[in-house]
Amino acid sequence: MKTNNILLLIIIIVLLYACSKMNDTYKGFLQGGEILYTGKVDSLKAFPGKNRTLLTWLLVSDPKITKCRVFWNRKADSTEITVRRSPVTDTIKVMLDNLKENTYTFQVYTYDNMGHSSVKEEVIGNVYGEVYLSTLSNRPLKTARYDAAKKEAALQWYGVNNQVVSVEISYTTSAGTTKQLIQVADSIPANPLDPLEFRTTLKLPDYKPGIPFQYRTAYKPVKAAIDTFYTMHETVQVQ
């Protein structure tokens, strides 16, 4: 019994010593008082563009927030946004220009007037440029024939890339004026759940024979892109 009491006393002493050391370990972190954070941003999104990107987010809490900062390139680059809170949810929009074509991780923090910051919120965003543009090609044209009876040119196309948003055609009318047509996806597919399709035919009414037409193709790398990318104009002689 005496031996058991001695062992129990030793265990209690060891536990008390361990707790004391733990308190010493964390004491340094608490010397400045409780750590305070501002509310972090919500619904952070990145919309890609040509050598730029648009960032948007919501401020849904913490009326003390007075500014936000965006960091990228491993925090080598940043920008600051002054915030004036309203009684409702605020939507913040920031355009970052003059960016190199690349994939970025954008980190956003909020701050109050006392310098307290939020935890980070981050989003990955792509920025497109000349490299992406160099991969684009005009919609392939199968035939271009003139119908003298109808005084129109009939174009037959091949299929299109799913990033194509329009095809712009410029031609000369019988009166010698320039007319532009823009073809977009407007054909309902067999499966109603599929997106609209580009028609494989296009008529150019009142076409002046013997004069070639020009066309170019417009692309968006993703539907949410803020910029449209265009191929070079291609000149075609109608047969």
Secondary structure, 3 states (H helix, E strand, C coil): CHHHHHHHHHHHHHHHHHHHHHHHHHHHHHCCCCCCCCCCCEEEEEEECECCEEEEEEECCCCCCCEEEEEECCCCEEEEEECCCCCCCEEEEEEECCCCCEEEEEEEEEECCCCCECCCEEEEEEEECHHHHHCCCCCCEEEEEEECCCCEEEEEECCCCCCEEEEEEEEEECCCCEEEEEECCCECCCCCCCCCECCCEEEEECECCCCCEEEEEEECCCCCCCCCEECCCEEECCC
